[in-house]
Amino acid sequence: ARGFGLGPAWRGGAAAAASLRPGARVTPGRGPRQRSDLLVAGQIGFSLLLLTGAGLLLRSLLALGAVDLGFRPAGAVSIGLRLAPGENGSPERMVAFYDALFPRLAALPGVRALGAADQLPLQGLPETTDIRVEGLADPSSGEELMAHPLTVTPGYLAAMGTPLRRGRDLAASDRAGGQPVALVSEGLARQLWPGQQPLGKRLALSFEALRFRADGPPTLDFASAYRTVVGVVADVRQEGPDVAALPAIYVPFAQRPSAEMTLVLRSALAPAALARDVATVVHELDRAQPLGDVVPLPVMVADNVGTPRARALLTSLFAVLTLLLACVGLYGVLAHAVAAQRQELGVRLALGAARRQILGLVGKRAGRMLLAGAAAGVLGSLLVRQALAPFLFRLAPTDPVALLLALVALAAAATGAALLPAWRATRVDPAIVLRGE
């Protein structure tokens, strides 16, 4: 610490000795002025670097928010419902429970649509299974086509706001013992039957084709597990807006019951009030049946993009703070320069210098600092922006819009910081200055 203080102490002692000489005046030296200018230019460059990074992350966040998820979160609420083993544990009991539950839920005030699925979008890593398609050759090992299987009730698409592209929705008549049916996602239909009509085509899921034998290992009987495609559904981004939609197959709940489902209700009621009404209806059917968490779909979507949002907001906060420090430094340097050159400015005014010339003296120094800092910031941002590439969505690190916006914001803030010292320079009264001389 003593070593670091030797240089400033020596320069301070020399300046003090010089100031004690007769007729001496204290004026800032060229060295200190250059160091202060470089410091401010460095602050400006660093703030530009952060502003550019914040601009990229914010634009990426906006791009994430504009992605079509395949469903409409607004106005929908999800409620977990896991049927306890015992009275409602068999497949027939599960179907009977939902057959009794749904008409009562549909009669609740404000409920416009309702349905249920064994897994909603954005709720963990989706399960996948390999499939076989009637009329297509069986794939070789390791090249099987994978799809995301979903068990859903009739009305699920309307409750989620997922568009039905063609065909029909699942119906209450799609039950065990009837024709096995399924809905497929739009992307899967294009992949399996390009340029063809997918309605009426048949496919099978491997886990439904699994047959166990007492006298040997299990086998796969795809011919007995075929389901007929009755509808095509819009692609849904199950894993988030930044992950491509998986090929999906929707199977009727009554043909493949699941104990663990999630209710989806589209209602005008507040989530808390709706949850109370749903709990009342469920407990009328089974007093011991618990309910899971109540999560509005907009909250579920917001949680999914929470990390990109936090990253963008934190970077923006640091960028604003750094810009504020750079502006304070710029103001301080210019204000000090005006105070130190007050006599010089007064003499210039007394000799006929125009006020715009005085303004130019201050503005020129501010411009030099701004240009030097901007040049360093642009160079730094070109290097650092590549590090942001993994965090950007549908946006190149070299995106010029973010850099342009950062430059505009920096120029506006720096101009504002320089205005007051520049204005003060033009207000120097030559008579007062000369009288003091």
RONUSE-471910 format. One record per residue (C-alpha): residue number from 0; x, y, z. Coordinates in Angstrom, 2 decimals, m for minus. Layout:
N
SITE pos       u       v       w
SITE NUM       X       Y       Z
...
END
This chain:
437
SITE pos       u       v       w
SITE   0    0.00    0.00    0.00
SITE   1    2.89    2.37    0.79
SITE   2    4.48    1.61   m2.57
SITE   3    1.30    2.46   m4.45
SITE   4    1.09    5.79   m2.59
SITE   5    4.60    6.94   m3.45
SITE   6    3.82    8.16   m6.97
SITE   7    0.76   10.27   m6.08
SITE   8    2.52   11.61   m2.97
SITE   9    5.57   12.68   m4.98
SITE  10    3.42   14.39   m7.64
SITE  11    1.30   16.01   m4.95
SITE  12    4.39   17.36   m3.17
SITE  13    5.79   18.82   m6.41
SITE  14    2.46   20.49   m7.18
SITE  15    2.25   21.92   m3.66
SITE  16    5.79   23.36   m3.89
SITE  17    5.02   24.96   m7.22
SITE  18    1.82   26.50   m5.91
SITE  19    3.74   28.26   m3.10
SITE  20    5.90   30.25   m5.49
SITE  21    5.03   33.95   m5.89
SITE  22    2.34   34.54   m8.51
SITE  23    1.82   30.86   m9.08
SITE  24   m1.63   29.54  m10.02
SITE  25   m2.74   25.98   m9.75
SITE  26   m3.72   24.57  m13.14
SITE  27   m4.32   20.96  m14.06
SITE  28   m1.35   19.29  m15.73
SITE  29   m1.52   17.50  m19.04
SITE  30   m0.83   14.10  m17.46
SITE  31   m3.66   14.14  m14.91
SITE  32   m6.05   15.48  m17.52
SITE  33   m5.19   12.67  m19.94
SITE  34   m5.54   10.07  m17.20
SITE  35   m8.97   11.34  m16.21
SITE  36  m10.06   11.42  m19.86
SITE  37   m8.85    7.85  m20.37
SITE  38  m10.67    6.73  m17.24
SITE  39  m13.93    8.23  m18.46
SITE  40  m13.39    6.80  m21.95
SITE  41  m12.89    3.37  m20.36
SITE  42  m16.12    3.74  m18.41
SITE  43  m17.92    4.72  m21.61
SITE  44  m16.48    1.72  m23.46
SITE  45  m17.44   m0.71  m20.70
SITE  46  m20.96    0.70  m20.50
SITE  47  m21.33    0.30  m24.28
SITE  48  m20.20   m3.31  m24.01
SITE  49  m22.78   m4.04  m21.30
SITE  50  m25.50   m2.12  m23.12
SITE  51  m24.90   m4.17  m26.25
SITE  52  m25.03   m7.43  m24.28
SITE  53  m28.21   m6.33  m22.52
SITE  54  m29.75   m5.37  m25.86
SITE  55  m28.98   m8.80  m27.31
SITE  56  m30.43  m10.62  m24.30
SITE  57  m33.55   m8.43  m24.22
SITE  58  m34.15   m8.91  m27.95
SITE  59  m33.67  m12.65  m27.48
SITE  60  m36.18  m12.60  m24.61
SITE  61  m38.70  m10.79  m26.82
SITE  62  m38.15  m13.42  m29.52
SITE  63  m38.85  m16.15  m26.97
SITE  64  m42.06  m14.43  m25.93
SITE  65  m43.22  m14.19  m29.54
SITE  66  m42.91  m17.94  m30.21
SITE  67  m46.16  m19.80  m30.86
SITE  68  m46.22  m22.48  m28.15
SITE  69  m49.14  m24.29  m29.75
SITE  70  m51.52  m23.36  m26.95
SITE  71  m53.01  m20.22  m25.36
SITE  72  m51.97  m19.81  m21.70
SITE  73  m54.15  m16.77  m20.93
SITE  74  m57.30  m17.62  m19.00
SITE  75  m56.39  m21.27  m18.25
SITE  76  m55.54  m22.91  m14.93
SITE  77  m54.05  m26.34  m14.25
SITE  78  m54.80  m28.47  m11.16
SITE  79  m53.02  m31.74  m10.44
SITE  80  m55.23  m34.74   m9.69
SITE  81  m53.79  m38.11   m8.77
SITE  82  m56.36  m40.80   m8.07
SITE  83  m55.52  m42.67   m4.92
SITE  84  m55.17  m46.47   m5.20
SITE  85  m58.05  m48.46   m3.86
SITE  86  m61.58  m47.60   m4.80
SITE  87  m60.53  m45.58   m7.85
SITE  88  m57.44  m47.66   m8.67
SITE  89  m58.73  m49.87  m11.51
SITE  90  m58.97  m48.57  m15.09
SITE  91  m62.75  m48.90  m15.04
SITE  92  m62.99  m46.93  m11.78
SITE  93  m60.72  m44.19  m13.15
SITE  94  m62.93  m43.75  m16.20
SITE  95  m66.06  m43.79  m14.05
SITE  96  m64.61  m41.13  m11.73
SITE  97  m63.89  m38.73  m14.60
SITE  98  m67.24  m39.50  m16.22
SITE  99  m68.88  m38.28  m13.00
SITE 100  m66.44  m35.41  m12.40
SITE 101  m66.43  m33.61  m15.75
SITE 102  m70.17  m32.79  m16.03
SITE 103  m70.06  m31.27  m12.55
SITE 104  m66.97  m29.21  m13.34
SITE 105  m68.50  m28.04  m16.63
SITE 106  m71.52  m26.77  m14.65
SITE 107  m69.38  m24.51  m12.44
SITE 108  m69.94  m20.77  m13.01
SITE 109  m67.42  m19.24  m15.41
SITE 110  m65.99  m22.51  m16.76
SITE 111  m65.84  m22.29  m20.56
SITE 112  m63.78  m25.40  m21.35
SITE 113  m62.12  m28.23  m19.44
SITE 114  m60.04  m31.30  m20.05
SITE 115  m57.16  m33.29  m18.61
SITE 116  m53.85  m34.82  m19.70
SITE 117  m51.24  m37.02  m18.10
SITE 118  m48.58  m34.37  m18.84
SITE 119  m48.92  m30.70  m19.73
SITE 120  m46.40  m28.76  m21.80
SITE 121  m43.43  m27.30  m19.89
SITE 122  m43.84  m29.82  m17.04
SITE 123  m40.62  m31.75  m17.21
SITE 124  m38.94  m33.85  m19.86
SITE 125  m41.59  m35.50  m22.05
SITE 126  m41.62  m39.28  m22.34
SITE 127  m41.08  m40.77  m25.78
SITE 128  m41.78  m44.13  m27.39
SITE 129  m41.01  m45.63  m30.76
SITE 130  m43.88  m46.17  m33.17
SITE 131  m44.70  m48.30  m36.20
SITE 132  m46.75  m47.14  m39.15
SITE 133  m48.98  m49.41  m41.19
SITE 134  m47.71  m49.71  m44.73
SITE 135  m44.17  m48.56  m43.92
SITE 136  m41.24  m50.93  m43.54
SITE 137  m40.02  m51.53  m40.01
SITE 138  m37.00  m49.34  m39.26
SITE 139  m33.64  m50.88  m38.48
SITE 140  m32.35  m50.94  m34.92
SITE 141  m31.41  m47.48  m33.68
SITE 142  m33.39  m45.69  m36.40
SITE 143  m36.86  m46.02  m34.88
SITE 144  m39.14  m43.00  m35.11
SITE 145  m39.81  m41.58  m31.63
SITE 146  m42.94  m39.74  m30.56
SITE 147  m44.32  m38.22  m27.37
SITE 148  m47.44  m40.15  m26.24
SITE 149  m50.15  m38.26  m24.34
SITE 150  m53.27  m39.49  m22.62
SITE 151  m55.95  m36.81  m22.87
SITE 152  m59.67  m36.45  m22.31
SITE 153  m62.19  m34.99  m24.73
SITE 154  m62.13  m31.20  m24.42
SITE 155  m58.43  m31.03  m23.63
SITE 156  m57.58  m29.21  m26.88
SITE 157  m60.25  m26.55  m26.25
SITE 158  m59.11  m26.10  m22.65
SITE 159  m55.49  m25.63  m23.71
SITE 160  m56.39  m23.50  m26.72
SITE 161  m54.55  m25.89  m29.08
SITE 162  m55.91  m25.69  m32.64
SITE 163  m57.29  m28.76  m34.38
SITE 164  m55.93  m28.55  m37.95
SITE 165  m58.06  m31.22  m39.58
SITE 166  m60.34  m34.12  m38.74
SITE 167  m62.20  m34.37  m35.44
SITE 168  m61.37  m34.08  m31.77
SITE 169  m61.52  m37.00  m29.38
SITE 170  m65.08  m37.75  m28.30
SITE 171  m66.84  m39.31  m25.32
SITE 172  m67.63  m42.30  m27.56
SITE 173  m63.90  m43.15  m27.93
SITE 174  m63.92  m45.76  m25.20
SITE 175  m62.45  m49.15  m24.37
SITE 176  m63.90  m51.81  m26.64
SITE 177  m64.43  m49.33  m29.47
SITE 178  m62.14  m48.51  m32.37
SITE 179  m58.70  m47.48  m31.05
SITE 180  m58.11  m43.91  m32.26
SITE 181  m55.52  m41.19  m31.88
SITE 182  m54.70  m37.62  m32.79
SITE 183  m51.29  m36.80  m34.23
SITE 184  m49.34  m33.56  m34.27
SITE 185  m48.99  m31.63  m37.50
SITE 186  m45.25  m32.19  m37.67
SITE 187  m45.62  m35.95  m37.22
SITE 188  m48.28  m36.11  m39.94
SITE 189  m45.96  m34.29  m42.38
SITE 190  m43.10  m36.59  m41.46
SITE 191  m45.04  m39.84  m41.87
SITE 192  m47.33  m39.02  m44.76
SITE 193  m45.85  m36.12  m46.76
SITE 194  m48.36  m34.82  m49.29
SITE 195  m50.95  m37.40  m48.20
SITE 196  m54.15  m37.36  m46.20
SITE 197  m53.26  m38.56  m42.68
SITE 198  m56.87  m39.17  m41.59
SITE 199  m57.63  m42.87  m41.61
SITE 200  m53.96  m43.90  m41.47
SITE 201  m52.91  m46.29  m38.71
SITE 202  m49.96  m46.39  m36.36
SITE 203  m49.00  m48.20  m33.16
SITE 204  m47.05  m47.31  m30.03
SITE 205  m44.46  m49.87  m28.97
SITE 206  m45.42  m49.99  m25.29
SITE 207  m49.05  m50.69  m26.25
SITE 208  m47.86  m53.50  m28.54
SITE 209  m45.93  m55.20  m25.74
SITE 210  m47.29  m58.69  m25.02
SITE 211  m46.17  m60.73  m22.01
SITE 212  m45.99  m64.52  m22.10
SITE 213  m45.72  m67.05  m19.33
SITE 214  m43.50  m69.34  m21.40
SITE 215  m40.99  m66.84  m22.71
SITE 216  m39.81  m63.25  m23.06
SITE 217  m42.27  m60.50  m24.00
SITE 218  m42.92  m59.79  m27.66
SITE 219  m44.14  m56.83  m29.72
SITE 220  m47.39  m57.33  m31.59
SITE 221  m47.81  m54.07  m33.54
SITE 222  m50.59  m55.44  m35.74
SITE 223  m52.92  m55.74  m32.72
SITE 224  m52.00  m52.24  m31.38
SITE 225  m52.79  m50.08  m34.40
SITE 226  m54.73  m46.87  m33.79
SITE 227  m56.59  m44.97  m36.48
SITE 228  m55.73  m41.31  m36.92
SITE 229  m58.93  m39.23  m36.65
SITE 230  m57.45  m35.74  m36.29
SITE 231  m54.35  m33.59  m36.73
SITE 232  m53.34  m31.16  m33.97
SITE 233  m51.08  m28.09  m34.10
SITE 234  m47.51  m28.67  m32.95
SITE 235  m46.97  m27.93  m29.25
SITE 236  m43.59  m27.01  m27.82
SITE 237  m43.60  m29.41  m24.89
SITE 238  m40.15  m28.45  m23.57
SITE 239  m40.26  m24.69  m23.98
SITE 240  m40.23  m21.96  m26.62
SITE 241  m36.56  m22.53  m27.42
SITE 242  m36.96  m26.28  m28.12
SITE 243  m38.57  m27.60  m31.30
SITE 244  m41.93  m29.34  m30.93
SITE 245  m41.75  m33.11  m30.51
SITE 246  m43.85  m35.41  m32.70
SITE 247  m46.88  m36.14  m30.50
SITE 248  m49.68  m38.71  m30.38
SITE 249  m52.84  m38.05  m28.34
SITE 250  m54.70  m41.13  m27.06
SITE 251  m58.19  m41.05  m25.45
SITE 252  m58.20  m41.34  m21.67
SITE 253  m61.02  m43.90  m21.74
SITE 254  m58.89  m46.20  m23.91
SITE 255  m55.73  m45.80  m21.84
SITE 256  m56.60  m44.53  m18.33
SITE 257  m53.96  m42.96  m16.10
SITE 258  m54.13  m42.43  m12.35
SITE 259  m52.12  m39.22  m12.52
SITE 260  m53.72  m36.48  m14.62
SITE 261  m53.70  m32.70  m14.65
SITE 262  m56.97  m30.84  m15.03
SITE 263  m57.05  m27.79  m17.29
SITE 264  m59.94  m25.35  m16.92
SITE 265  m60.47  m22.24  m18.99
SITE 266  m62.46  m19.88  m16.81
SITE 267  m63.13  m16.24  m16.10
SITE 268  m62.83  m16.87  m12.34
SITE 269  m59.73  m16.08  m10.32
SITE 270  m57.50  m19.15   m9.85
SITE 271  m58.06  m19.27   m6.07
SITE 272  m61.84  m19.14   m6.39
SITE 273  m61.81  m21.73   m9.18
SITE 274  m59.60  m24.04   m7.09
SITE 275  m62.07  m23.87   m4.20
SITE 276  m64.98  m24.76   m6.48
SITE 277  m63.06  m27.66   m8.04
SITE 278  m62.06  m28.98   m4.61
SITE 279  m65.69  m28.89   m3.49
SITE 280  m66.82  m30.90   m6.53
SITE 281  m64.00  m33.45   m6.21
SITE 282  m64.64  m34.01   m2.51
SITE 283  m68.33  m34.54   m3.17
SITE 284  m67.28  m37.56   m5.24
SITE 285  m64.47  m38.71   m2.95
SITE 286  m63.84  m36.94    0.34
SITE 287  m60.36  m38.45    0.66
SITE 288  m59.19  m37.46   m2.82
SITE 289  m56.40  m34.84   m2.62
SITE 290  m55.76  m32.10   m5.17
SITE 291  m52.37  m30.99   m6.41
SITE 292  m50.97  m27.52   m7.03
SITE 293  m53.06  m24.87   m8.75
SITE 294  m50.94  m23.21  m11.46
SITE 295  m52.23  m20.63  m13.96
SITE 296  m50.79  m21.46  m17.36
SITE 297  m49.34  m17.93  m17.82
SITE 298  m47.34  m18.50  m14.62
SITE 299  m46.16  m21.87  m15.92
SITE 300  m44.96  m20.25  m19.14
SITE 301  m43.33  m17.36  m17.26
SITE 302  m41.46  m19.80  m14.99
SITE 303  m40.15  m21.61  m18.05
SITE 304  m38.47  m18.45  m19.36
SITE 305  m37.45  m17.27  m15.89
SITE 306  m33.73  m17.89  m16.41
SITE 307  m33.46  m15.93  m19.69
SITE 308  m35.53  m13.13  m18.15
SITE 309  m33.35  m12.96  m15.03
SITE 310  m30.20  m13.00  m17.16
SITE 311  m31.48  m10.17  m19.36
SITE 312  m32.70   m8.05  m16.45
SITE 313  m29.50   m8.50  m14.43
SITE 314  m27.33   m7.55  m17.40
SITE 315  m29.56   m4.56  m18.09
SITE 316  m29.25   m3.42  m14.48
SITE 317  m25.45   m3.57  m14.61
SITE 318  m25.50   m1.78  m17.97
SITE 319  m27.62    1.07  m16.62
SITE 320  m25.45    1.42  m13.50
SITE 321  m22.28    1.45  m15.59
SITE 322  m23.78    4.02  m17.96
SITE 323  m24.72    6.17  m14.98
SITE 324  m21.15    5.99  m13.63
SITE 325  m19.75    6.89  m17.06
SITE 326  m22.06    9.89  m17.29
SITE 327  m21.14   11.02  m13.79
SITE 328  m17.47   10.69  m14.69
SITE 329  m17.96   12.62  m17.91
SITE 330  m19.84   15.37  m16.10
SITE 331  m17.22   15.58  m13.37
SITE 332  m14.30   15.83  m15.79
SITE 333  m15.98   18.51  m17.89
SITE 334  m17.18   20.47  m14.86
SITE 335  m13.65   20.44  m13.42
SITE 336  m12.21   21.50  m16.78
SITE 337  m14.61   24.45  m17.02
SITE 338  m13.76   25.55  m13.47
SITE 339  m10.01   25.24  m14.12
SITE 340  m10.19   27.14  m17.42
SITE 341  m12.55   29.83  m16.18
SITE 342   m9.99   32.61  m16.62
SITE 343   m8.99   31.39  m20.08
SITE 344  m12.64   31.24  m21.14
SITE 345  m13.23   34.75  m19.76
SITE 346  m10.29   36.17  m21.70
SITE 347  m11.48   34.48  m24.89
SITE 348  m14.95   35.98  m24.42
SITE 349  m13.46   39.40  m23.69
SITE 350  m11.43   39.22  m26.91
SITE 351  m14.60   38.54  m28.92
SITE 352  m14.91   34.77  m29.01
SITE 353  m18.48   33.65  m29.77
SITE 354  m20.28   31.54  m27.22
SITE 355  m20.59   28.72  m29.74
SITE 356  m16.78   28.64  m29.91
SITE 357  m16.60   28.29  m26.14
SITE 358  m19.24   25.58  m26.36
SITE 359  m17.13   23.88  m29.01
SITE 360  m14.08   23.79  m26.71
SITE 361  m15.98   21.85  m24.08
SITE 362  m17.89   19.76  m26.60
SITE 363  m14.69   18.79  m28.41
SITE 364  m13.21   17.30  m25.27
SITE 365  m16.46   15.48  m24.50
SITE 366  m16.57   14.22  m28.08
SITE 367  m13.04   12.86  m27.89
SITE 368  m13.83   10.89  m24.74
SITE 369  m17.09    9.63  m26.21
SITE 370  m15.50    8.55  m29.50
SITE 371  m12.56    6.85  m27.79
SITE 372  m14.86    5.02  m25.39
SITE 373  m17.29    4.06  m28.15
SITE 374  m14.46    2.68  m30.30
SITE 375  m13.16    0.59  m27.41
SITE 376  m16.70   m0.53  m26.56
SITE 377  m17.46   m1.61  m30.13
SITE 378  m14.23   m3.58  m30.31
SITE 379  m14.91   m5.20  m26.94
SITE 380  m18.51   m6.02  m27.82
SITE 381  m17.42   m7.78  m31.01
SITE 382  m15.29  m10.09  m28.88
SITE 383  m17.71  m10.57  m25.98
SITE 384  m20.87  m11.03  m28.04
SITE 385  m19.67  m14.40  m29.26
SITE 386  m19.75  m15.58  m25.64
SITE 387  m23.47  m14.73  m25.55
SITE 388  m24.29  m16.94  m28.56
SITE 389  m25.43  m19.95  m26.44
SITE 390  m27.93  m17.72  m24.61
SITE 391  m29.50  m16.15  m27.70
SITE 392  m32.67  m17.38  m29.38
SITE 393  m33.22  m16.76  m33.08
SITE 394  m30.67  m13.97  m32.92
SITE 395  m27.09  m13.80  m34.19
SITE 396  m24.42  m12.41  m31.84
SITE 397  m23.52   m9.95  m34.60
SITE 398  m27.04   m8.48  m34.60
SITE 399  m26.50   m4.82  m35.58
SITE 400  m29.74   m3.57  m34.03
SITE 401  m28.55   m4.20  m30.46
SITE 402  m25.27   m2.37  m31.11
SITE 403  m27.06    0.54  m32.80
SITE 404  m29.52    0.91  m29.92
SITE 405  m26.65    0.79  m27.42
SITE 406  m24.78    3.50  m29.32
SITE 407  m27.87    5.72  m29.44
SITE 408  m28.50    5.27  m25.71
SITE 409  m24.85    5.98  m24.90
SITE 410  m24.72    9.08  m27.12
SITE 411  m27.94   10.45  m25.62
SITE 412  m26.77    9.88  m22.04
SITE 413  m23.30   11.32  m22.69
SITE 414  m24.77   14.39  m24.40
SITE 415  m27.03   14.97  m21.42
SITE 416  m24.07   14.67  m19.03
SITE 417  m22.03   17.18  m21.05
SITE 418  m24.77   19.79  m21.48
SITE 419  m24.60   21.40  m18.04
SITE 420  m20.79   21.94  m17.95
SITE 421  m20.91   23.22  m21.54
SITE 422  m23.71   25.65  m20.69
SITE 423  m21.77   26.89  m17.66
SITE 424  m18.74   27.54  m19.90
SITE 425  m20.79   29.89  m22.06
SITE 426  m22.10   31.77  m19.01
SITE 427  m18.66   32.96  m17.80
SITE 428  m18.72   36.75  m17.21
SITE 429  m15.53   38.26  m18.71
SITE 430  m15.72   41.41  m16.50
SITE 431  m15.73   39.40  m13.28
SITE 432  m12.94   37.12  m14.49
SITE 433  m10.72   40.06  m15.59
SITE 434  m11.38   41.96  m12.40
SITE 435  m10.27   38.88  m10.43
SITE 436   m7.13   38.69  m12.60
END
